[in-house]
């Protein structure tokens, strides 16, 4: 029974880590897109 609880805890931690990594990835993508748009605007001047 104790082993099952440990496995569940590990799985929940893995899921949380994936969620955090996904959020970080989205932030990186948003920043890259923003930089790209700023660069495009600079070229059009």
C-alpha positions as CSV (number, residue, x, y, z in Angstrom):
1,X,0.0,0.0,0.0
2,X,2.8,2.4,0.9
3,X,4.5,1.6,-2.4
4,X,1.4,2.7,-4.3
5,X,1.3,6.0,-2.5
6,X,5.0,6.6,-3.4
7,X,4.3,5.8,-7.0
8,X,1.3,8.2,-7.0
9,X,3.4,11.0,-5.5
10,X,6.2,10.5,-8.1
11,X,3.6,10.6,-10.9
12,X,2.1,13.8,-9.5
13,X,5.5,15.4,-9.3
14,X,6.2,14.4,-12.9
15,X,3.0,15.9,-14.1
16,X,3.7,19.1,-12.2
17,X,7.2,19.3,-13.7
18,X,5.7,18.9,-17.2
19,X,3.2,21.6,-16.6
20,X,5.9,24.0,-15.4
21,X,8.1,23.1,-18.4
22,X,5.2,23.8,-20.8
23,X,4.5,27.2,-19.2
24,X,8.2,28.1,-19.5
25,X,8.2,27.0,-23.2
26,X,5.2,29.2,-23.9
27,X,6.8,32.2,-22.3
28,X,10.0,31.6,-24.4
29,X,7.9,31.4,-27.5
30,X,6.0,34.5,-26.7
31,X,9.2,36.4,-26.0
32,X,10.7,35.2,-29.3
33,X,7.6,36.2,-31.2
34,X,7.7,39.7,-29.6
35,X,11.4,40.1,-30.5
36,X,10.6,39.1,-34.0
37,X,7.8,41.6,-34.4
38,X,9.9,44.4,-32.9
39,X,12.7,43.5,-35.4
40,X,10.2,43.6,-38.3
41,X,8.9,47.0,-37.1
42,X,12.4,48.3,-36.9
43,X,13.1,47.2,-40.5
44,X,10.0,48.9,-41.9
45,X,11.1,52.4,-40.6
